[in-house]
Amino acid sequence: MPQTEKTFPRWIPLLGGLLGSTTCGLLLYAFSVFIRPLQAQFGWSVPDVAMAYALICLIFGLMTFPAGRLSDKYGSRNVVLVGGIIMAFGFFMVSTITPPDPAVIAAGGDAARAAGKPPLYLLYLYYGVIAGFGGGCVYLPPIATAPKWWPDRRALATGFTVVGLGLGSFVMAPMATGMINHFGSALPVFKYVGIAMGIMVVLAALCLKEPPKGYRPAGWNPPVQSSADGLVKCCRDYTYEETKKTPQFWLLWVAYFCGSFAGLMVIGLIAKHGIDAMTLVYRAKEGLDAAAVIPEDVAKSIAMSASLAPSTLAVFNAAVRIMVGPLADRMGTKKIFVALFALQTVAMLILFPAGKTAALLAACAGLIGWNYGAMFTLFPATLLQYYGPTNQGSNYGLLFTAWGIAGFCGPYFGGKLQAMTGSFFVPFIVAAVVLAISVAILATLKAPSKIPVIEA
């Protein structure tokens, strides 16, 4: 029997999703600004640091599946609260890692590499494993819960719950860069932001609650489906077991993997690309060779200019998540998917030359952020259209493992390719090729058949 909820405003779970996804944005999407200072302080290579980001994406993504199952069984509030505390603890603990002796790092060689190994493993443990584990528990449950309160605007509700990923990275990139310049180290950022994360996730958990079974907003009735002969046709939602047996689900998984692989590779490297490209431009302009030391104030200015790219990416990443929701509610997701993924392929091709100036890099980053951010509204909205809301926590949890595996592969191979070639050109071309696969899948994908209700 349909029910309405009169004592719990349905916008509150949206707020919980916003707070939870913002903490995940702080956790994930400005990591590229940490690469250079961590290299300098610990003597690590780009692949060393990129591995931490690859690892957190893998753990974060894989944890969403059990988090979705647990959320369906025990409620989103409990899962987010426990996971959020674990996430904040892991992020904070990075600040306790003791750097090697600066003289040893400056000398380089085997001694520097040996001195940097134990701290590197702690970075992988605290940031990659512990914070990633908790973050996966924070991210998924609100995405499954909020659309149940908004059956009339499911894509919009989904977009609102994930918009914080972009907002968090928009705040984090310039804030972290400023703190690094102020303290002379990246470690204090993990301390103070970790504390803020803990507060935010507790508030997020308190905002989450499941609606009554059969809930409908006042004045709204679900659309009625009719068969070819005009008779009313009742259909039920797919179960989780039925969902994962459909080929459409796994084609969506592959498309999600490809889009995430390219996007996360770029997000993890774009600030470093900007710093390297703008530094080369400065050296050429001033007639400096590769061994010449750039003045400290110039290096800081270049770092701040490069940080504009992840911040711009974050703004568009956040804005599109809400803006594409109403469009998807009206048009469906397929046409939007194909257009945005094709545009993203082009953006990857022009990213490398765009790195020479802050304005061009930021413009290209904004385009990439727009297309990348749309995925996080469109994929869960597509699942809702295809399979219904009943098992969305489990369904999207399984689908989101594509993001986790791509998050490991994208930054890892991006860092490896950059280290092998000495350039970001090859990683960005690889990203464009992978995205083209997504375009082909999404252009040909068709929805599964509805399952009729069998009356006794």
N, C-alpha and C positions, 0 to 999 in steps of 0.2 A: 504494500500500500504506500503511495507517495507520501512523503513527509516534508515539512518545512522546519527550519531551525530558527527560532525566534530569539534565543538568548545569546547566540554566538555569531557576531557579524562575520559574513563570509569573506570580507576583505582582510581579516586578521591572518589567515593562513598565507595569503599573498605576501604580507609583511614578513612572516616567518621565512618564506622562501627567499625573499629579497635579502634579508640579513644573512641567511645561511649561504647563499650563493656569493654574496659579497666577501665573506670570509674565504671562500674557495678561490675567488679572484685574487685576494691578497696572497694566498698560498701559491698560486700557479702562474699567473699570467704576466708577471713582470720579472721573471727570473733572469732574463737576459741582461738586466742591469747589474746583476751580481757577478757575472762571469769575469770581467776584467779585474775588479778589486779582489776577488777570491784567488785569481791567478797570481796577482802581485803579492798577496799576503802569505799564501801557502805554497807557491811554486807549482801549482797544478797546470796541466795543459787544458786547452779548450775541450777535447774529448773527455777528460777527467771530470770537469765541472758539468758538461752536458749530460754525462751519465747519471748524475744526481737528478736532473730534470726528467730524463727518460725513465728513471726508476720510479719517481713519484707518480708520473702519469700512468705507468703500468699498474702500480699498486692501487692508485686512486680508481682507475677504470675497472679493474677486476673486482674491487670491493663493492661496487655499486650493485652487482648482481645479488650477493647475499644480503646487502643492505635493503634492497627492494623486497626480497622474500621476507626478511625480518620485519620490515615496515608493514607489509600486508598482514603479518601474523600478530605483531605486538604493538603496532601503532608507530607513527612517524616521530612523535615527540620523544619517546624513549631512545630510539635509534640515533636521532640527531644529538640528543644531550650527551650520551656516552661517546659517540664518535667525535663530537666537537671538542670535548675535553682532551681526548687523545690527540687530536690534530693540533690543538694549541700547545700541548705539552711538547710534542715533537718539534714544532717550529721554534719554540722557546729554547729548547735544549741545544740547538745549533749555536746559540750565543755562548755556550759554555765550552766550546771546542778551543783548545789552546794552540795558537799558531807556533810553528817552528821558529828558531832563532833567525831573525832577519838577515844576519850575516851569512848564515848557511844558505838561505834562499838566494841571496844576492850572488854568492859564489857559483851557484848552479852545479851541474854535474850530477853524479850518482848520489852524493851525499844529500843534495837538496831533494832529489826524488825520494830517497829513503826516508828523509825527515817528514815529507808531506804525505806518506802513505797512511799512517795511523789516523791523522785527522780526516783524511779523505774517506776512510771507512766509516768514521763517526758521522760525517755528512750524509753518507748513503743511508745509515741507520736512522738517524734522527729525522732528516728531511724526507728522504726517499721512502722509507718503510713506515715509520711510526706516523708521521704527519700525513703521508699518503693513505694509510689505512683509515685514519680518522676522517680525512677529507671525503673519501668515498661514502662514508656513512652519513655525512652531513648533506652531500649534494643531492642524492637521488630521492629520498623520501618526500620532500616538499613538491617535487615535480609530479609525483604520483598522487599526492594528496590534494593540492590546490585545484586541479581541473574537476575533481569530484564535487567541489563547492560551486563550480562555474560550468555546469553542463551546457549552458547557453552560449558560453564564450570560452571554449576549452583552449584554443590556440592562444588567445590573448592571456589567459591565466597561466599557461605554460611559459609564455614569453616573459611575463612579469616575474615569475619565480626564478628564472635563470638570468635576468638582466644584471644581477649583482656581480656575476663573473666579470662582465665588462667594467662595471663601476669600480670593483675592487682593484683591477689592474690599472684603471685610469688614475686612481689615487696613489697606488703603490709605486708606480714607475718614477714620477717626479719626487715623491716623498722619500723613497729609498735612496735615490741619487743625491738628494739634498742632505740626508742623514749621513751617507757615506762620505760626502765631501766635508761635512762638519766634524765627524768623529775620526775620519781617516781610516775607517774600517767598515766592512759590511756586517760584522758580528752584532753591534748594538741594534741594528734593524730587526734582527730575529728576536732579540729580547723584548723590545717595546711593542712590536707588532704582535708577537706571540701572546702577550698579556691582553692586548686589545681583542684578539681573536677569541680568547676564552670568554670574555664578557659578551661578545656578540653572539656566540653560538648558544649560550644559555638563554639569552633573550629570544633567539630564533626558535629554540625548542619549545619555549612557553607559548609561542604563538600558534603552534600546530595542534590540530585536532581533526579526527575523522568525522565526516558528516553522518547523520543517521542513515540507516539502510533505506534505499529508495528515495533519497532526498531530491527534492525539486525546489528551485527558487520560486517564490510566490509569483503567480501569474504566468509561469512558463510551463509548456507541455512539450515533450519530445516529439520530433517530426515523425509522422506516420508513413511507413513504407507500404507500397502497394505492389501487387504482382501484375503480370501482363494483362490479366483479365479484369483488373480493377479492384480486386478483393484486397482487403487489408491483410498485410503479411507481417507477422510478428517474428522478429529475429532476436537471437540472444548473442551475448558477447562470446568471443573465443576464450576457452580456458588457456592457461599457460602451456599445457602439454600440446594442445591443438595449434597454438600459435607457432611454436618452434618447429612444427612439422611442415609448415608451409614454405615453399621456395621463396615467396616474396619476402619473408622475414630475413632470410639469409642473404638475399640480394641487397636488401637495405643495410644489412650488417657490413657487406663489402663496400658499399657506397659510403657508409659512415667512416669506415676504416680509411678509405682513400682521402676523403675530405679532411679528416682529422690528421692523417699522416702529413699532408702538405701544410696545413695550418699550424700545427704544433712545431714542425721543423722550423718554420719561419719565426714564430713567436719566440722560440728559444734562442734564435740567432740574430734577430733583426737589429738589436741595439749594438751588438758586437760588429755586425756588418757595417752599420753606420759609422761607428768609431773608426774602424779600419779604413773605410773609403774616404771619410773626411780628413783623416790624418794623412793619407797619401796625397790628397789635394793640397793640404797645407804644406807638406814637405816640398811638393813640386813648385808651389807658388813662391816659397822662401828659398828655394835652391838647396834644400837640406838632403843629405844622403840618409840611407836607412839606419846608420849607426848614430846619427845626431840625436841628442836629447831635446824633446820638445819642452818649452817652458811649461811649468806646472799650471799656470793660469790658463794657458791655451788648451792644455789637455783636459782641464776641468770644463772649459767652455764647450769643447767638442763632445765630451761625455753628456753634458746637459742637452746639447743640440740633438744628439743621437737618442736620448731618452724621450724626446718629443714623439718619435716614431711609435714605440709601444704605447704611449699615452693616447696618441691619436687613434691607433688601432683599437684601444680599449673603448674610446668614446663611441666609435661606430659599431664596435662589437656589442656594446650595451644597447645603443639606440635601436638597432635593427631587431633585437629580440622582442621588443614590445611592438614596434611598428609593423613587423611582418605578421604578427598574430592576427589582427583583424582582417588583413588581406587573405590569409590562409583560411580563416573562418568563412569567408565569402567565396573564394575561388578554388579552394582545395590547394594542395601543396605541390603537385607535379610540375606545373608550368613555372612556378617560382623557383623550384629546385633547379630545373634545367638552365634557366636564365642565369641564376646566380653562380652555379658551378662553372658554366662556360666563361663567365666574366672573371671568375677566380683563376681560371687557367691562364687567361691573358695577363692578369695582374702578376702572376708568378714569373712570367717571361720578361716583364719590364722592371722587376724589383732590383736586379743587380745594378744596372746603370743608374737607377734612381738614388742609390746610396751616396752619391757624390755631394749632394746638397741636402740640408735639413728639410727644406720645403718639399722637394720632390719625394724624399724618403717618407716624410709624414703623409703626403698625399697618397702614395702607393700603399702605405700601411693602413690608412683609413679605408681604402677600397678592399683590402684583404680582410680587415676587421669586420666590415659590413657583410661580406659574403660568408666569412667563417662563422660569425655570430648567429646568422640566420639558421644555421644547421641545428642549433640547440633549441629552437622553437619548432622547426619544421619536422625533424625526425620524431620527437615524441608526439607531435600533432598527427603525423602520418600514422603512427601506431594506433592512436585513438580512433582515427577514421577507419582503419583496417580491422582492428580487433576489439574495440570497445574499451571502456575505462575499468572494468571489474578487476582485471589482473595487470593493470598498467605498471605497478611497482615491479613485479617480476618480469614482465615483458621488456620494459625499458631498461631495467637493470641488466638483463642479458644483452640487449642491443648495445648498451653503453660500454660493454667490454671491448667493443671495436675501438672506441676512443682510447681505452687504456693501452691496448696492444699497439695501436698507432702512435700513442704518446711515447712509448718506449722506442719504437723503431724509428720514428721521424727525427727526434733530436739526436738519437745515437748515430744513425747513419748520416745525418746532416753534419754532425761534428766530425765524424770520421772522414767524410768526403772533403770537408773544408781543410782538415789537417793533411790529407793526402795531396790535394791539389794546390793548397795555399790560397784558395779563393772560394768565395761563396757562389760563384757562377754555376758550378755543377750541381750543388744541392738544390738550387732554385729551379734549374731545368728539370731535374728529377721530380720535383714537386709538381710541376706543370704536367708532366707525362702521367703521373699517378692520378691527378685530378681529371684528366681526360677519360679515364676509365669510369669514374663516377658519372660523368655526363652521359656516357653510353648506357649505363645501367638505368639511371633515373629516367632517361628519355623513353625507354622501352618497357618500364615496369607498369604492371596493371594490378589493381586491388584484388584480393582474394574474394571468393564468393561468400555471401552472407550465410549464416547458419540459421535455418528456420526453427522456431519453437515447435516441438512435436507434442501435440496435445493428446492426453490419454483418452 
